[in-house]
Amino acid sequence: MYSRTLGVVALACFALSLVGGCAKKEMVKPDQAAPTTAAAPVSPAPQPAQPKEEPVKAQTITEAPVAVASQASDTAGRAEAAETSLERIYFDFDAFVLSQTARDTLSRNAEALLKKMPNAKVSIEGHCDERGSDEYNLALGEKRAKTAMNYLITLGVPAARLSIISYGEEKPLDPGHTEEAWAKNRRDEFVIVK
């Protein structure tokens, strides 16, 4: 009798953890201005295997736009590809929600895809910082890429022209182990594939 009651209690706890543990995250933050000052560098502390769910203020990172990788064989196509670029977007720690800065960047990318490159296909690459397990970061990178893809679709870019891939923490932009380096690595890249 005792073991049966214990089994029922364990089963109920398991069911509650499945139902209560999977909260849905919003895909787009409400409009808010990006901070104009950068946060002070924080010395790295030992990190747990899984990242904690804690809000982090968005940082504005100024980077040069990502150059378009074009496979055009003629010189006119190469000159046009050199003049056209798609910009990276960045994410907060352990998040795949688009900030206002990211939405503005995606709007510029959508405009370039619709007007300057009407037939180009784009691979959206999701990246993460080194904190967290490989599996977790691959899943988070995929969510980041899907979020960007869905937003581009709402801006009018045909879904057939977009694909996604997650690299997790495998291709860092900055190999450092500081908060600044990690902020640069939490990003989506946009690569022209055709």
Backbone as JSON Lines, residues from 0, in Angstrom:
{"i":0,"aa":"M","n":[0.82,-1.19,0.0],"ca":[0.0,0.0,0.0],"c":[0.87,1.27,0.0]}
{"i":1,"aa":"Y","n":[1.92,1.26,0.83],"ca":[2.82,2.41,0.94],"c":[3.53,2.66,-0.38]}
{"i":2,"aa":"S","n":[4.02,1.59,-1.02],"ca":[4.75,1.78,-2.28],"c":[3.81,2.26,-3.41]}
{"i":3,"aa":"R","n":[2.56,1.83,-3.37],"ca":[1.61,2.29,-4.38],"c":[1.31,3.78,-4.2]}
{"i":4,"aa":"T","n":[1.13,4.2,-2.96],"ca":[0.88,5.62,-2.67],"c":[2.09,6.45,-3.08]}
{"i":5,"aa":"L","n":[3.28,5.95,-2.78],"ca":[4.5,6.65,-3.15],"c":[4.61,6.77,-4.67]}
{"i":6,"aa":"G","n":[4.24,5.74,-5.39],"ca":[4.26,5.76,-6.85],"c":[3.28,6.77,-7.42]}
{"i":7,"aa":"V","n":[2.09,6.86,-6.84],"ca":[1.09,7.81,-7.3],"c":[1.58,9.24,-7.05]}
{"i":8,"aa":"V","n":[2.17,9.48,-5.87],"ca":[2.69,10.81,-5.54],"c":[3.82,11.18,-6.5]}
{"i":9,"aa":"A","n":[4.73,10.26,-6.79],"ca":[5.83,10.53,-7.71],"c":[5.3,10.84,-9.11]}
{"i":10,"aa":"L","n":[4.32,10.08,-9.55],"ca":[3.73,10.31,-10.86],"c":[3.05,11.68,-10.92]}
{"i":11,"aa":"A","n":[2.35,12.06,-9.87],"ca":[1.69,13.37,-9.82],"c":[2.73,14.5,-9.86]}
{"i":12,"aa":"C","n":[3.82,14.35,-9.12],"ca":[4.89,15.37,-9.12],"c":[5.51,15.5,-10.51]}
{"i":13,"aa":"F","n":[5.74,14.38,-11.15],"ca":[6.3,14.4,-12.5],"c":[5.38,15.12,-13.48]}
{"i":14,"aa":"A","n":[4.08,14.8,-13.41],"ca":[3.11,15.42,-14.3],"c":[3.03,16.93,-14.06]}
{"i":15,"aa":"L","n":[3.05,17.34,-12.79],"ca":[3.02,18.77,-12.48],"c":[4.26,19.49,-12.98]}
{"i":16,"aa":"S","n":[5.42,18.84,-12.88],"ca":[6.64,19.5,-13.36],"c":[6.62,19.66,-14.88]}
{"i":17,"aa":"L","n":[6.03,18.7,-15.6],"ca":[5.92,18.83,-17.05],"c":[4.97,19.96,-17.44]}
{"i":18,"aa":"V","n":[3.83,20.03,-16.78],"ca":[2.83,21.02,-17.12],"c":[3.28,22.41,-16.67]}
{"i":19,"aa":"G","n":[3.78,22.54,-15.49],"ca":[4.14,23.86,-14.95],"c":[5.5,24.36,-15.38]}
{"i":20,"aa":"G","n":[6.37,23.49,-15.83],"ca":[7.75,23.9,-16.14],"c":[7.96,24.43,-17.54]}
{"i":21,"aa":"C","n":[6.99,24.39,-18.4],"ca":[7.17,24.81,-19.78],"c":[6.37,26.08,-20.06]}
{"i":22,"aa":"A","n":[6.88,27.2,-19.6],"ca":[6.22,28.48,-19.86],"c":[6.58,28.96,-21.26]}
{"i":23,"aa":"K","n":[5.65,29.61,-21.9],"ca":[5.88,30.13,-23.25],"c":[6.52,31.51,-23.14]}
{"i":24,"aa":"K","n":[7.61,31.74,-23.89],"ca":[8.27,33.03,-23.9],"c":[7.7,33.87,-25.03]}
{"i":25,"aa":"E","n":[7.62,35.19,-24.81],"ca":[7.16,36.07,-25.88],"c":[8.25,36.2,-26.93]}
{"i":26,"aa":"M","n":[7.86,36.37,-28.2],"ca":[8.83,36.44,-29.27],"c":[9.36,37.84,-29.51]}
{"i":27,"aa":"V","n":[8.56,38.86,-29.23],"ca":[8.99,40.23,-29.48],"c":[8.7,41.05,-28.24]}
{"i":28,"aa":"K","n":[9.7,41.79,-27.76],"ca":[9.51,42.64,-26.6],"c":[8.66,43.84,-26.98]}
{"i":29,"aa":"P","n":[7.95,44.41,-25.99],"ca":[7.25,45.67,-26.27],"c":[8.27,46.74,-26.63]}
{"i":30,"aa":"D","n":[7.81,47.76,-27.36],"ca":[8.73,48.84,-27.77],"c":[9.41,49.44,-26.55]}
{"i":31,"aa":"Q","n":[10.71,49.52,-26.64],"ca":[11.48,50.17,-25.59],"c":[12.77,50.65,-26.2]}
{"i":32,"aa":"A","n":[13.25,51.75,-25.7],"ca":[14.48,52.33,-26.23],"c":[15.67,51.55,-25.73]}
{"i":33,"aa":"A","n":[16.66,51.4,-26.59],"ca":[17.9,50.73,-26.19],"c":[18.71,51.7,-25.36]}
{"i":34,"aa":"P","n":[19.4,51.2,-24.31],"ca":[20.2,52.09,-23.48],"c":[21.33,52.71,-24.3]}
{"i":35,"aa":"T","n":[21.68,53.94,-23.94],"ca":[22.72,54.64,-24.68],"c":[24.09,54.47,-24.06]}
{"i":36,"aa":"T","n":[24.16,53.95,-22.86],"ca":[25.46,53.74,-22.23],"c":[25.71,52.25,-22.1]}
{"i":37,"aa":"A","n":[26.95,51.87,-22.22],"ca":[27.31,50.46,-22.1],"c":[27.45,50.11,-20.63]}
{"i":38,"aa":"A","n":[27.13,48.89,-20.29],"ca":[27.26,48.44,-18.91],"c":[28.73,48.26,-18.57]}
{"i":39,"aa":"A","n":[29.05,48.46,-17.3],"ca":[30.44,48.3,-16.86],"c":[30.81,46.83,-16.97]}
{"i":40,"aa":"P","n":[32.05,46.52,-17.35],"ca":[32.46,45.13,-17.48],"c":[32.34,44.41,-16.14]}
{"i":41,"aa":"V","n":[31.9,43.18,-16.2],"ca":[31.74,42.37,-15.01],"c":[32.75,41.25,-15.07]}
{"i":42,"aa":"S","n":[33.42,41.02,-13.96],"ca":[34.4,39.93,-13.96],"c":[33.65,38.62,-14.03]}
{"i":43,"aa":"P","n":[34.14,37.68,-14.83],"ca":[33.42,36.42,-15.0],"c":[33.43,35.62,-13.71]}
{"i":44,"aa":"A","n":[32.28,35.07,-13.38],"ca":[32.13,34.22,-12.21],"c":[31.91,32.8,-12.7]}
{"i":45,"aa":"P","n":[32.15,31.81,-11.85],"ca":[31.89,30.43,-12.28],"c":[30.44,30.29,-12.67]}
{"i":46,"aa":"Q","n":[30.2,29.66,-13.8],"ca":[28.85,29.53,-14.33],"c":[28.35,28.1,-14.14]}
{"i":47,"aa":"P","n":[27.03,27.95,-13.83],"ca":[26.46,26.61,-13.75],"c":[26.36,26.0,-15.14]}
{"i":48,"aa":"A","n":[26.06,24.7,-15.2],"ca":[25.96,24.0,-16.48],"c":[24.84,24.57,-17.34]}
{"i":49,"aa":"Q","n":[23.71,24.97,-16.73],"ca":[22.6,25.56,-17.45],"c":[22.5,27.03,-17.1]}
{"i":50,"aa":"P","n":[22.28,27.94,-18.08],"ca":[22.14,29.36,-17.78],"c":[20.89,29.62,-16.96]}
{"i":51,"aa":"K","n":[20.94,30.63,-16.11],"ca":[19.8,31.02,-15.31],"c":[18.89,31.91,-16.12]}
{"i":52,"aa":"E","n":[17.61,31.87,-15.82],"ca":[16.63,32.75,-16.46],"c":[16.62,34.04,-15.66]}
{"i":53,"aa":"E","n":[17.34,35.04,-16.11],"ca":[17.33,36.33,-15.44],"c":[17.36,37.43,-16.49]}
{"i":54,"aa":"P","n":[16.6,38.5,-16.24],"ca":[16.58,39.57,-17.24],"c":[17.9,40.31,-17.28]}
{"i":55,"aa":"V","n":[18.33,40.66,-18.46],"ca":[19.55,41.42,-18.66],"c":[19.2,42.57,-19.59]}
{"i":56,"aa":"K","n":[19.67,43.76,-19.28],"ca":[19.41,44.93,-20.13],"c":[20.1,44.73,-21.47]}
{"i":57,"aa":"A","n":[19.45,45.16,-22.52],"ca":[20.02,45.05,-23.87],"c":[21.23,45.98,-23.99]}
{"i":58,"aa":"Q","n":[22.25,45.51,-24.66],"ca":[23.43,46.32,-24.9],"c":[23.44,46.7,-26.38]}
{"i":59,"aa":"T","n":[23.85,47.91,-26.64],"ca":[24.0,48.33,-28.02],"c":[25.43,48.04,-28.43]}
{"i":60,"aa":"I","n":[25.59,47.21,-29.43],"ca":[26.91,46.83,-29.9],"c":[27.05,47.37,-31.31]}
{"i":61,"aa":"T","n":[28.07,48.14,-31.52],"ca":[28.28,48.71,-32.83],"c":[29.29,47.86,-33.57]}
{"i":62,"aa":"E","n":[28.87,47.26,-34.64],"ca":[29.71,46.39,-35.45],"c":[29.55,46.78,-36.9]}
{"i":63,"aa":"A","n":[30.52,46.47,-37.68],"ca":[30.39,46.66,-39.12],"c":[29.42,45.62,-39.66]}
{"i":64,"aa":"P","n":[28.65,45.95,-40.68],"ca":[27.72,44.98,-41.24],"c":[28.46,43.76,-41.78]}
{"i":65,"aa":"V","n":[27.75,42.65,-41.79],"ca":[28.31,41.41,-42.29],"c":[28.32,41.47,-43.81]}
{"i":66,"aa":"A","n":[29.43,41.17,-44.41],"ca":[29.51,41.18,-45.87],"c":[28.71,40.03,-46.44]}
{"i":67,"aa":"V","n":[28.13,40.24,-47.58],"ca":[27.33,39.23,-48.24],"c":[28.25,38.25,-48.95]}
{"i":68,"aa":"A","n":[28.0,36.96,-48.75],"ca":[28.77,35.94,-49.46],"c":[28.03,35.62,-50.74]}
{"i":69,"aa":"S","n":[28.52,36.09,-51.86],"ca":[27.84,35.94,-53.14],"c":[28.6,34.95,-54.01]}
{"i":70,"aa":"Q","n":[27.84,34.19,-54.8],"ca":[28.46,33.25,-55.72],"c":[28.31,33.72,-57.16]}
{"i":71,"aa":"A","n":[28.16,35.01,-57.36],"ca":[27.98,35.56,-58.71],"c":[29.27,35.39,-59.5]}
{"i":72,"aa":"S","n":[29.1,35.02,-60.75],"ca":[30.29,34.77,-61.57],"c":[30.69,35.99,-62.38]}
{"i":73,"aa":"D","n":[29.79,36.92,-62.61],"ca":[30.16,38.08,-63.4],"c":[30.58,39.24,-62.49]}
{"i":74,"aa":"T","n":[31.33,40.15,-63.03],"ca":[31.86,41.26,-62.23],"c":[30.76,42.22,-61.8]}
{"i":75,"aa":"A","n":[29.71,42.39,-62.58],"ca":[28.62,43.27,-62.17],"c":[27.94,42.72,-60.93]}
{"i":76,"aa":"G","n":[27.73,41.42,-60.89],"ca":[27.13,40.78,-59.72],"c":[28.02,40.91,-58.5]}
{"i":77,"aa":"R","n":[29.32,40.81,-58.68],"ca":[30.25,40.95,-57.56],"c":[30.26,42.38,-57.04]}
{"i":78,"aa":"A","n":[30.21,43.35,-57.95],"ca":[30.21,44.75,-57.52],"c":[28.93,45.05,-56.73]}
{"i":79,"aa":"E","n":[27.8,44.53,-57.19],"ca":[26.54,44.74,-56.48],"c":[26.59,44.07,-55.11]}
{"i":80,"aa":"A","n":[27.14,42.86,-55.02],"ca":[27.23,42.14,-53.75],"c":[28.14,42.87,-52.78]}
{"i":81,"aa":"A","n":[29.2,43.49,-53.28],"ca":[30.11,44.22,-52.4],"c":[29.43,45.44,-51.81]}
{"i":82,"aa":"E","n":[28.49,46.06,-52.55],"ca":[27.81,47.23,-52.05],"c":[26.67,46.88,-51.11]}
{"i":83,"aa":"T","n":[26.19,45.67,-51.13],"ca":[25.05,45.25,-50.34],"c":[25.52,44.43,-49.15]}
{"i":84,"aa":"S","n":[24.93,44.67,-48.01],"ca":[25.28,43.9,-46.84],"c":[24.07,43.72,-45.95]}
{"i":85,"aa":"L","n":[24.08,42.67,-45.16],"ca":[23.03,42.42,-44.18],"c":[23.69,42.49,-42.8]}
{"i":86,"aa":"E","n":[23.03,43.14,-41.88],"ca":[23.6,43.36,-40.55],"c":[23.24,42.24,-39.58]}
{"i":87,"aa":"R","n":[24.13,42.03,-38.61],"ca":[23.89,41.07,-37.53],"c":[22.85,41.66,-36.57]}
{"i":88,"aa":"I","n":[22.2,40.77,-35.82],"ca":[21.39,41.22,-34.69],"c":[21.92,40.51,-33.45]}
{"i":89,"aa":"Y","n":[21.7,41.12,-32.3],"ca":[22.22,40.6,-31.03],"c":[21.07,40.34,-30.07]}
{"i":90,"aa":"F","n":[21.34,39.43,-29.11],"ca":[20.32,39.02,-28.15],"c":[20.84,39.18,-26.72]}
{"i":91,"aa":"D","n":[19.89,39.28,-25.79],"ca":[20.23,39.29,-24.38],"c":[20.63,37.89,-23.94]}
{"i":92,"aa":"F","n":[21.21,37.79,-22.76],"ca":[21.62,36.5,-22.19],"c":[20.42,35.57,-22.07]}
{"i":93,"aa":"D","n":[20.57,34.34,-22.55],"ca":[19.58,33.28,-22.41],"c":[18.21,33.71,-22.95]}
{"i":94,"aa":"A","n":[18.19,34.43,-24.06],"ca":[16.93,34.93,-24.6],"c":[16.93,34.84,-26.13]}
{"i":95,"aa":"F","n":[15.71,34.75,-26.68],"ca":[15.57,34.8,-28.13],"c":[14.52,35.84,-28.52]}
{"i":96,"aa":"V","n":[14.25,36.76,-27.6],"ca":[13.3,37.84,-27.82],"c":[14.01,38.97,-28.58]}
{"i":97,"aa":"L","n":[13.34,39.55,-29.56],"ca":[13.92,40.63,-30.35],"c":[13.8,41.96,-29.63]}
{"i":98,"aa":"S","n":[14.91,42.65,-29.47],"ca":[14.9,44.0,-28.9],"c":[14.47,44.98,-29.99]}
{"i":99,"aa":"Q","n":[14.21,46.22,-29.61],"ca":[13.85,47.23,-30.6],"c":[14.98,47.44,-31.6]}
{"i":100,"aa":"T","n":[16.23,47.41,-31.12],"ca":[17.39,47.56,-32.0],"c":[17.43,46.42,-33.02]}
{"i":101,"aa":"A","n":[17.17,45.21,-32.56],"ca":[17.17,44.06,-33.47],"c":[16.06,44.18,-34.5]}
{"i":102,"aa":"R","n":[14.88,44.62,-34.08],"ca":[13.77,44.79,-35.02],"c":[14.08,45.84,-36.07]}
{"i":103,"aa":"D","n":[14.72,46.94,-35.64],"ca":[15.11,47.98,-36.6],"c":[16.12,47.43,-37.62]}
{"i":104,"aa":"T","n":[17.09,46.65,-37.13],"ca":[18.09,46.05,-38.02],"c":[17.42,45.08,-38.99]}
{"i":105,"aa":"L","n":[16.49,44.26,-38.49],"ca":[15.78,43.33,-39.37],"c":[14.95,44.07,-40.42]}
{"i":106,"aa":"S","n":[14.41,45.22,-40.06],"ca":[13.66,46.03,-41.04],"c":[14.58,46.49,-42.17]}
{"i":107,"aa":"R","n":[15.79,46.92,-41.82],"ca":[16.75,47.33,-42.86],"c":[17.16,46.13,-43.71]}
{"i":108,"aa":"N","n":[17.37,44.97,-43.07],"ca":[17.73,43.76,-43.81],"c":[16.61,43.35,-44.76]}
{"i":109,"aa":"A","n":[15.36,43.43,-44.29],"ca":[14.22,43.07,-45.14],"c":[14.12,44.01,-46.34]}
{"i":110,"aa":"E","n":[14.33,45.28,-46.11],"ca":[14.29,46.26,-47.21],"c":[15.36,45.94,-48.25]}
{"i":111,"aa":"A","n":[16.57,45.6,-47.78],"ca":[17.66,45.25,-48.71],"c":[17.31,43.98,-49.48]}
{"i":112,"aa":"L","n":[16.73,43.0,-48.81],"ca":[16.37,41.74,-49.49],"c":[15.25,41.95,-50.5]}
{"i":113,"aa":"L","n":[14.32,42.8,-50.2],"ca":[13.19,43.0,-51.1],"c":[13.52,43.91,-52.28]}
{"i":114,"aa":"K","n":[14.36,44.94,-52.04],"ca":[14.63,45.92,-53.1],"c":[15.94,45.68,-53.83]}
{"i":115,"aa":"K","n":[17.02,45.39,-53.13],"ca":[18.33,45.28,-53.76],"c":[18.67,43.84,-54.17]}
{"i":116,"aa":"M","n":[18.08,42.87,-53.48],"ca":[18.38,41.45,-53.76],"c":[17.07,40.66,-53.83]}
{"i":117,"aa":"P","n":[16.22,40.93,-54.82],"ca":[14.89,40.33,-54.85],"c":[14.87,38.81,-55.05]}
{"i":118,"aa":"N","n":[15.97,38.23,-55.51],"ca":[16.0,36.77,-55.74],"c":[16.95,36.04,-54.81]}
{"i":119,"aa":"A","n":[17.6,36.75,-53.9],"ca":[18.61,36.14,-53.03],"c":[17.95,35.26,-51.97]}
{"i":120,"aa":"K","n":[18.62,34.16,-51.68],"ca":[18.2,33.28,-50.58],"c":[19.17,33.51,-49.43]}
{"i":121,"aa":"V","n":[18.63,33.47,-48.2],"ca":[19.42,33.82,-47.02],"c":[19.37,32.68,-46.01]}
{"i":122,"aa":"S","n":[20.53,32.35,-45.48],"ca":[20.63,31.42,-44.35],"c":[20.81,32.25,-43.09]}
{"i":123,"aa":"I","n":[19.92,32.06,-42.13],"ca":[20.0,32.77,-40.86],"c":[20.68,31.84,-39.87]}
{"i":124,"aa":"E","n":[21.85,32.27,-39.36],"ca":[22.65,31.45,-38.46],"c":[22.49,31.94,-37.03]}
{"i":125,"aa":"G","n":[22.0,31.07,-36.16],"ca":[21.84,31.4,-34.74],"c":[23.08,31.02,-33.96]}
{"i":126,"aa":"H","n":[23.57,31.95,-33.13],"ca":[24.77,31.73,-32.33],"c":[24.51,32.05,-30.86]}
{"i":127,"aa":"C","n":[25.32,31.46,-29.98],"ca":[25.2,31.67,-28.53],"c":[26.58,31.93,-27.94]}
{"i":128,"aa":"D","n":[26.6,32.36,-26.67],"ca":[27.88,32.45,-25.98],"c":[28.22,31.07,-25.41]}
{"i":129,"aa":"E","n":[29.36,30.95,-24.76],"ca":[29.87,29.65,-24.34],"c":[29.19,29.1,-23.1]}
{"i":130,"aa":"R","n":[28.4,29.89,-22.42],"ca":[27.74,29.41,-21.2],"c":[26.58,28.5,-21.55]}
{"i":131,"aa":"G","n":[26.42,27.42,-20.83],"ca":[25.36,26.45,-21.09],"c":[25.91,25.24,-21.83]}
{"i":132,"aa":"S","n":[25.13,24.16,-21.83],"ca":[25.56,22.93,-22.48],"c":[25.47,23.08,-24.0]}
{"i":133,"aa":"D","n":[26.14,22.19,-24.71],"ca":[26.11,22.21,-26.18],"c":[24.67,22.06,-26.68]}
{"i":134,"aa":"E","n":[23.92,21.12,-26.09],"ca":[22.55,20.86,-26.54],"c":[21.67,22.07,-26.3]}
{"i":135,"aa":"Y","n":[21.81,22.69,-25.12],"ca":[21.0,23.85,-24.79],"c":[21.3,24.99,-25.75]}
{"i":136,"aa":"N","n":[22.57,25.24,-26.03],"ca":[22.94,26.34,-26.91],"c":[22.53,26.1,-28.36]}
{"i":137,"aa":"L","n":[22.57,24.85,-28.81],"ca":[22.07,24.56,-30.16],"c":[20.58,24.86,-30.27]}
{"i":138,"aa":"A","n":[19.82,24.48,-29.23],"ca":[18.38,24.75,-29.23],"c":[18.11,26.26,-29.15]}
{"i":139,"aa":"L","n":[18.87,26.97,-28.32],"ca":[18.69,28.42,-28.19],"c":[19.06,29.14,-29.49]}
{"i":140,"aa":"G","n":[20.14,28.71,-30.13],"ca":[20.53,29.3,-31.42],"c":[19.45,29.09,-32.48]}
{"i":141,"aa":"E","n":[18.82,27.93,-32.46],"ca":[17.74,27.65,-33.4],"c":[16.53,28.56,-33.13]}
{"i":142,"aa":"K","n":[16.2,28.75,-31.85],"ca":[15.09,29.64,-31.51],"c":[15.38,31.07,-31.95]}
{"i":143,"aa":"R","n":[16.63,31.51,-31.79],"ca":[17.01,32.86,-32.22],"c":[16.87,33.01,-33.74]}
{"i":144,"aa":"A","n":[17.33,32.01,-34.48],"ca":[17.23,32.06,-35.94],"c":[15.77,32.03,-36.39]}
{"i":145,"aa":"K","n":[14.95,31.2,-35.74],"ca":[13.51,31.12,-36.1],"c":[12.81,32.43,-35.81]}
{"i":146,"aa":"T","n":[13.15,33.07,-34.69],"ca":[12.53,34.34,-34.35],"c":[12.84,35.39,-35.42]}
{"i":147,"aa":"A","n":[14.1,35.46,-35.84],"ca":[14.48,36.42,-36.89],"c":[13.79,36.09,-38.2]}
{"i":148,"aa":"M","n":[13.74,34.8,-38.54],"ca":[13.09,34.39,-39.78],"c":[11.6,34.78,-39.76]}
{"i":149,"aa":"N","n":[10.91,34.5,-38.67],"ca":[9.48,34.83,-38.57],"c":[9.25,36.33,-38.68]}
{"i":150,"aa":"Y","n":[10.14,37.13,-38.1],"ca":[9.99,38.58,-38.18],"c":[10.22,39.07,-39.62]}
{"i":151,"aa":"L","n":[11.21,38.5,-40.3],"ca":[11.45,38.87,-41.7],"c":[10.24,38.5,-42.56]}
{"i":152,"aa":"I","n":[9.6,37.38,-42.28],"ca":[8.42,36.96,-43.03],"c":[7.29,37.97,-42.81]}
{"i":153,"aa":"T","n":[7.13,38.46,-41.57],"ca":[6.08,39.46,-41.33],"c":[6.37,40.77,-42.04]}
{"i":154,"aa":"L","n":[7.64,41.01,-42.36],"ca":[8.02,42.23,-43.09],"c":[7.92,42.05,-44.6]}
{"i":155,"aa":"G","n":[7.51,40.86,-45.06],"ca":[7.27,40.66,-46.49],"c":[8.29,39.81,-47.22]}
{"i":156,"aa":"V","n":[9.33,39.34,-46.55],"ca":[10.31,38.47,-47.21],"c":[9.69,37.08,-47.34]}
{"i":157,"aa":"P","n":[9.64,36.51,-48.53],"ca":[9.03,35.18,-48.7],"c":[9.77,34.1,-47.91]}
{"i":158,"aa":"A","n":[9.01,33.25,-47.26],"ca":[9.59,32.19,-46.43],"c":[10.46,31.25,-47.26]}
{"i":159,"aa":"A","n":[10.13,31.07,-48.53],"ca":[10.9,30.16,-49.39],"c":[12.33,30.65,-49.6]}
{"i":160,"aa":"R","n":[12.59,31.92,-49.35],"ca":[13.93,32.48,-49.53],"c":[14.77,32.41,-48.25]}
{"i":161,"aa":"L","n":[14.18,31.93,-47.16],"ca":[14.87,31.92,-45.87],"c":[15.08,30.5,-45.35]}
{"i":162,"aa":"S","n":[16.24,30.28,-44.76],"ca":[16.51,29.01,-44.08],"c":[17.25,29.33,-42.79]}
{"i":163,"aa":"I","n":[17.24,28.39,-41.85],"ca":[17.9,28.62,-40.57],"c":[18.86,27.49,-40.26]}
{"i":164,"aa":"I","n":[19.86,27.82,-39.44],"ca":[20.78,26.82,-38.91],"c":[21.29,27.36,-37.57]}
{"i":165,"aa":"S","n":[21.53,26.46,-36.65],"ca":[22.07,26.86,-35.35],"c":[23.48,26.32,-35.2]}
{"i":166,"aa":"Y","n":[24.39,27.2,-34.8],"ca":[25.75,26.77,-34.5],"c":[26.0,26.76,-32.99]}
{"i":167,"aa":"G","n":[25.02,27.14,-32.19],"ca":[25.2,27.16,-30.74],"c":[26.41,28.01,-30.38]}
{"i":168,"aa":"E","n":[27.32,27.43,-29.64],"ca":[28.52,28.15,-29.2],"c":[29.74,27.83,-30.05]}
{"i":169,"aa":"E","n":[29.56,27.11,-31.16],"ca":[30.68,26.59,-31.94],"c":[31.45,27.61,-32.76]}
{"i":170,"aa":"K","n":[30.85,28.74,-33.11],"ca":[31.52,29.74,-33.95],"c":[31.46,31.12,-33.28]}
{"i":171,"aa":"P","n":[32.24,31.32,-32.22],"ca":[32.18,32.62,-31.54],"c":[32.77,33.73,-32.41]}
{"i":172,"aa":"L","n":[32.17,34.91,-32.33],"ca":[32.69,36.09,-33.0],"c":[33.89,36.62,-32.23]}
{"i":173,"aa":"D","n":[33.82,36.55,-30.9],"ca":[34.9,37.0,-30.01],"c":[35.26,35.83,-29.1]}
{"i":174,"aa":"P","n":[36.5,35.35,-29.14],"ca":[36.87,34.18,-28.34],"c":[37.1,34.48,-26.86]}
{"i":175,"aa":"G","n":[36.91,35.71,-26.43],"ca":[37.14,36.09,-25.04],"c":[36.15,35.44,-24.09]}
{"i":176,"aa":"H","n":[36.47,35.58,-22.79],"ca":[35.62,35.0,-21.74],"c":[35.12,36.11,-20.82]}
{"i":177,"aa":"T","n":[34.71,37.22,-21.41],"ca":[34.19,38.35,-20.65],"c":[32.75,38.61,-21.05]}
{"i":178,"aa":"E","n":[32.07,39.42,-20.27],"ca":[30.68,39.78,-20.58],"c":[30.58,40.46,-21.94]}
{"i":179,"aa":"E","n":[31.57,41.29,-22.27],"ca":[31.57,41.98,-23.57],"c":[31.7,40.99,-24.73]}
{"i":180,"aa":"A","n":[32.59,40.01,-24.57],"ca":[32.77,38.99,-25.61],"c":[31.51,38.14,-25.75]}
{"i":181,"aa":"W","n":[30.92,37.75,-24.63],"ca":[29.71,36.94,-24.67],"c":[28.57,37.69,-25.35]}
{"i":182,"aa":"A","n":[28.48,39.01,-25.1],"ca":[27.42,39.81,-25.73],"c":[27.57,39.82,-27.25]}
{"i":183,"aa":"K","n":[28.81,39.84,-27.75],"ca":[29.04,39.81,-29.2],"c":[28.69,38.45,-29.79]}
{"i":184,"aa":"N","n":[28.81,37.4,-29.01],"ca":[28.58,36.04,-29.51],"c":[27.1,35.66,-29.53]}
{"i":185,"aa":"R","n":[26.25,36.36,-28.79],"ca":[24.81,36.08,-28.78],"c":[24.18,36.83,-29.95]}
{"i":186,"aa":"R","n":[24.13,36.18,-31.13],"ca":[23.78,36.91,-32.34],"c":[23.14,36.0,-33.39]}
{"i":187,"aa":"D","n":[22.58,36.65,-34.4],"ca":[22.18,35.98,-35.64],"c":[22.99,36.61,-36.77]}
{"i":188,"aa":"E","n":[23.49,35.76,-37.65],"ca":[24.2,36.2,-38.86],"c":[23.3,35.91,-40.05]}
{"i":189,"aa":"F","n":[23.41,36.73,-41.1],"ca":[22.6,36.58,-42.3],"c":[23.55,36.39,-43.48]}
{"i":190,"aa":"V","n":[23.52,35.19,-44.07],"ca":[24.46,34.85,-45.14],"c":[23.67,34.57,-46.43]}
{"i":191,"aa":"I","n":[24.05,35.26,-47.49],"ca":[23.42,35.04,-48.79],"c":[23.96,33.71,-49.33]}
{"i":192,"aa":"V","n":[23.06,32.78,-49.66],"ca":[23.48,31.47,-50.15],"c":[23.26,31.32,-51.65]}
{"i":193,"aa":"K","n":[22.48,32.2,-52.25],"ca":[22.25,32.1,-53.7],"c":[21.79,33.41,-54.24]}
